[in-house]
Amino acid sequence: MNETASLRARAEIDLAALRANVRVLRARAAGAQLMAVVKSDAYGHGAERCARAALEAGATWLGTATPHEALALRAAGLGGRVMCWLWTPGGPWREAIEADIDVSVSGMWALDEVTAAAAQAGRPARIQLKADTGLGRNGCQPADWAELVGAARTAEQAGTVRITGLWSHFACADEPGHPSITAQLVTFRDMVAYAEKAGVEPEVRHIANSPATLTVPESHFDLVRTGIAMYGISPSPELGTPADFGLRPVMTLAASIALVKRVPAGHGISYGHHYTTSAETTLGLVPLGYADGVPRHASGRGPVLVGGVRRTVAGRVAMDQFVVDLDGDEPAVGSDAVLFGPGDRGEPSAEDWARAADTIAYEIVTRIGGRVPRVYRDDETPEGPSDGS
Ligand SMILES: *Cc1c(COP(=O)(O)O)cnc(C)c1O
């Protein structure tokens, strides 16, 4: 693509692949609605474009962590239901109510703030009560559920809130057979039953994230909340590869080789000289570094496709650049170094980088920095190489 030829680096975002992934996930959870989780700028893929594509492919809800992320979706003109769940005191409740956003409530402080804001706004807030069924993070403990449900019902009867959802989140859905999965489902059913007996009539009950959507059918209820799988990444290598689930990676991270040069044997490479050339060789300079989200922890280990050959980061990843030993090859300056992508050209995957950096692929894609332009592709039939097309 001509407009990408002059870029230092780019994250190509394949919106057709994202749509196809949404369709695959909807088929997996037939009977449930799908919430496209687009928090943290759609896991680094660009929230607005990805949200739009997900809705086009049949998602009916958009989910974010913070209210500011949810408000940004509305400001960008996105319709559909929008929900956000990570609130702190003083959070923009009134703005969220006025923007028709469903807000999560995990405790009394939040219920107090949202009812006050709804009274001021002169319209009811749509709230979803979150149960801590075992994750031990956000959500209301079973022991405090009666108080929260009771107060929410009182507010509902007074017309200040409408309880649209009852929901929770898994701790170990990425470990099939983990006993906590069943235990959380039992607790969730109990807490839902209690609330319904107290008069709550939720539109949606939901607990499933990507791994549960893929592997725990009895967790689908009315809605599944998919993040990572929608971006074509497996929630965990133990569960299978993206291809095993019919998913295609959406992001390709590539850079334009900035320099190719010949160096003698025994030459130290990058800060600290943690790599030394063993013979006369050629080096390629890749203009991406830890400030762009390339993990410094993958120094000496991260895989890169250069000139059609898999290479490994030689020495330290620096802030803006790293070096690969090209073993005598001399690819053209300006040719592609592909750090990860769907694999069509033999490039590594985000999971490969996660392994190299001793982390999870979620962290690899979400940390790609703002200095890397996102370049959107939207061919309904994705092709192989992006260059030369
Ligand atoms: C991030 C998040 C999700 C999506 O999780 P994935 O594993 O990426 O599908 C779902 N629900 C909540 C509450 C989340 O914070």
PDBQT file of the ligand as one rigid body, heavy atoms in Angstrom, charges set to zero:
ROOT
HETATM    1  C1  LIG A 401     -11.864  -7.417  29.720  1.00  0.00    +0.000 C 
HETATM    2  C2  LIG A 401     -13.141  -7.983  30.163  1.00  0.00    +0.000 A 
HETATM    3  C3  LIG A 401     -13.835  -8.901  29.359  1.00  0.00    +0.000 A 
HETATM    4  C4  LIG A 401     -13.275  -9.485  28.098  1.00  0.00    +0.000 C 
HETATM    5  O1  LIG A 401     -12.330 -10.480  28.420  1.00  0.00    +0.000 OA
HETATM    6  P1  LIG A 401     -11.633 -11.352  27.282  1.00  0.00    +0.000 P 
HETATM    7  O2  LIG A 401     -10.945 -12.438  28.006  1.00  0.00    +0.000 OA
HETATM    8  O3  LIG A 401     -10.702 -10.446  26.561  1.00  0.00    +0.000 OA
HETATM    9  O4  LIG A 401     -12.747 -11.829  26.412  1.00  0.00    +0.000 OA
HETATM   10  C5  LIG A 401     -15.085  -9.314  29.801  1.00  0.00    +0.000 A 
HETATM   11  N1  LIG A 401     -15.608  -8.861  30.949  1.00  0.00    +0.000 NA
HETATM   12  C6  LIG A 401     -14.958  -8.006  31.751  1.00  0.00    +0.000 A 
HETATM   13  C7  LIG A 401     -15.572  -7.567  33.025  1.00  0.00    +0.000 C 
HETATM   14  C8  LIG A 401     -13.697  -7.548  31.399  1.00  0.00    +0.000 A 
HETATM   15  O5  LIG A 401     -13.053  -6.694  32.197  1.00  0.00    +0.000 OA
ENDROOT
TORSDOF 0
